[in-house]
Amino acid sequence: MRKISIAAIAALGLALTACNTVKGAGEDVESVGEAVQKTVD
């Protein structure tokens, strides 16, 4: 379970670095937060 959450956070972190706009960065941060919350639940 912990390995899956770490992999999800790493993948979303890579997506965050790939975005080119502030709006895109905000959406990526939101998606990371949602993914972390889903893994905690």
N, C-alpha and C positions, 0 to 999 in steps of 0.2 A: 504494500500500500504506500509506504513512504517513498519507494523508488519511483512509483508512478507519479506521485505528486511532484517530486523533484524533476522528473523528465518533462512534465507539463509546464512547470515554471520555467525551465530552461528553454523549451520550445517557444513559449510566449515571450520570453526575454529576447530571443533572436528576432522574433517578429517586431518587437518594440524597436530594436536597433535598425530595422529595415525601413521604418516609416520615414517619410520626408517632410511631413507637415506637423504643426502643433496639434491640429485637430486629430490627425491620425495617431499621434502619440497619446492623446487623451483617450481615444478609443482603445488603444492597445493596453494602456494602464487599467482601464475598466475591465477589459477581458481577462487580464491577469488576476485582478481582484476576484472576479466571478469564479475563475478556475480554482483559485486557492480556497474560496469559500465552499465550493462543491466538494473538494477533496477533504476538507475538514468535516463536513456533514457526512 
